[in-house]
Amino acid sequence: MDIQQYIALDKELLLNLNGSNSLFWDGFMWVATSTYIWIPTAIILLYIIIKNNKIQETLLTIAMIALVITLADQIASGVCKPYFHRFRPTQDPDIMYIVDIVNGYRGGRFGFISSHAANTFALTVFLSLLFKNKSLMRERRCSWRGAASEGCIRPHRARSVPRPVPFTPFL
């Protein structure tokens, strides 16, 4: 199977996953990907980091989280997207008028690789390495569930093709 066949398969899968013509699910997916929904998670994460570390370790951990997210985002947006030139489904001339658009938002021109997925998985891998302690296993599992949820939400909103989202960390 060549790359064009994989891209065609991705588009077909996206069209099956995208849009439910449901105000509830469209609204749910819109809220689930908003920045504000992650504020409580960030506060809880910050609390866990502060509670389990000394001040120097806490500051270093926060700095490393910022560095990990920045690197993942810059590699995805500054290197991969300009290199691959793979249209976001909402910008792809073949399917842009077929996909369901939520709240009229189409996003940027290119969507491969997903910056949200790259950032989420980079943070998750970092936190998994950070939370090696068995007492923090619940937080570790929760962070992986959050990262995996990106693979379900992004295609529904036509912000990313289905396959590259879960496989972004393996590129």
C-alpha positions in Angstrom: 0.0 0.0 0.0 1.5 3.3 -1.0 1.2 6.7 0.8 -1.7 7.9 -1.4 -3.7 4.8 -0.5 -3.1 5.6 3.2 -4.2 9.2 2.7 -7.3 8.1 0.9 -8.1 5.6 3.7 -7.5 8.4 6.3 -10.0 10.7 4.4 -12.6 7.9 4.3 -12.2 7.2 8.0 -12.3 10.9 8.8 -15.6 11.3 6.9 -17.1 8.4 8.9 -15.9 9.8 12.2 -16.5 13.5 11.5 -19.7 15.1 12.5 -22.7 13.6 14.1 -25.2 16.3 13.2 -25.7 16.5 16.9 -25.7 19.8 18.7 -24.8 18.0 21.9 -21.7 16.2 20.5 -20.6 19.2 18.5 -20.9 21.4 21.6 -19.2 18.7 23.8 -16.2 18.4 21.4 -15.9 22.2 21.2 -15.8 22.5 25.0 -13.5 19.4 25.4 -10.9 21.1 23.2 -11.1 24.5 24.6 -8.2 25.9 26.6 -10.4 26.7 29.6 -11.4 23.1 30.2 -7.7 22.2 30.9 -7.2 24.9 33.6 -8.5 22.6 36.5 -6.2 19.8 35.2 -3.2 22.2 35.1 -4.0 23.4 38.7 -4.3 19.8 40.0 -1.0 18.8 38.2 0.7 21.9 39.6 -0.6 20.9 43.1 0.7 17.4 42.8 4.1 18.6 41.6 4.4 21.2 44.4 3.2 18.7 47.1 5.7 16.0 46.1 8.8 18.1 45.5 11.0 20.7 47.0 10.9 24.2 45.7 14.0 23.8 43.4 12.6 20.6 42.0 9.2 22.1 41.5 10.6 25.1 39.6 12.8 22.8 37.5 9.8 20.5 36.7 7.7 23.4 35.6 10.5 24.8 33.4 10.9 21.3 31.9 7.2 21.0 31.2 7.3 24.4 29.4 10.3 23.3 27.5 8.8 19.9 26.5 5.6 21.5 25.3 7.5 24.3 23.4 9.7 21.8 21.7 6.9 19.5 20.7 4.8 22.4 19.4 7.7 24.0 17.5 8.7 20.7 15.9 5.1 20.0 14.8 4.3 23.5 13.6 7.7 24.7 12.5 9.3 21.6 11.0 6.7 18.9 10.2 3.7 20.9 8.9 5.8 23.0 6.4 7.7 19.9 5.4 4.7 17.5 4.8 2.3 20.2 3.5 -0.7 18.0 4.4 -3.9 19.9 4.4 -6.1 20.0 7.5 -9.4 18.3 6.6 -11.2 21.7 6.7 -8.7 23.1 4.2 -8.4 20.1 1.9 -9.9 20.9 -1.5 -11.1 17.3 -1.9 -13.2 17.2 1.3 -13.4 20.7 2.7 -17.1 21.1 1.7 -18.1 17.7 2.9 -16.7 17.8 6.5 -18.8 19.1 9.3 -17.4 22.3 10.7 -18.2 23.2 14.3 -18.9 26.9 15.0 -17.4 27.9 11.7 -13.8 27.3 12.8 -11.5 25.8 10.2 -8.1 26.2 11.8 -4.8 26.7 10.0 -3.9 25.5 6.5 -1.9 22.3 7.5 -2.8 19.8 10.1 -0.2 17.1 9.9 1.2 16.4 12.4 -1.3 17.5 15.0 0.2 20.0 17.3 -2.4 19.3 20.0 -1.5 15.6 19.9 2.2 16.2 19.8 2.0 18.6 22.8 -0.3 16.2 24.7 1.8 13.2 24.1 5.0 15.0 24.9 3.6 16.2 28.2 2.2 12.7 28.9 5.5 11.0 28.3 7.3 13.5 30.5 4.7 13.1 33.3 4.9 9.3 33.0 8.6 9.5 33.5 8.1 12.0 36.4 5.4 10.0 38.1 7.3 6.7 38.5 6.2 6.6 42.1 3.5 3.9 42.6 1.4 6.2 44.7 1.1 8.5 41.6 0.0 5.6 39.3 -3.6 6.9 39.1 -2.3 10.3 37.8 -0.1 8.5 35.3 -3.1 6.5 33.9 -5.2 9.6 33.8 -2.6 11.5 31.8 -2.5 8.7 29.2 -6.3 8.7 29.0 -6.3 12.4 28.3 -3.7 12.0 25.6 -5.7 9.2 24.0 -8.8 11.3 24.0 -7.2 13.6 21.5 -7.5 10.8 19.0 -11.3 10.8 19.3 -12.0 14.6 19.6 -9.8 16.0 16.8 -11.3 14.0 13.9 -14.9 14.7 15.1 -14.2 18.4 14.7 -12.3 17.8 11.3 -9.2 19.4 12.9 -7.0 16.4 12.1 -7.1 13.2 10.2 -7.7 10.1 12.4 -4.6 8.1 12.0 -1.9 10.6 12.6 -3.3 11.8 15.9 -2.7 8.6 18.0 0.5 7.9 16.1 2.1 11.4 16.3 4.5 10.4 19.0 5.9 7.6 16.9 6.8 9.8 13.9 
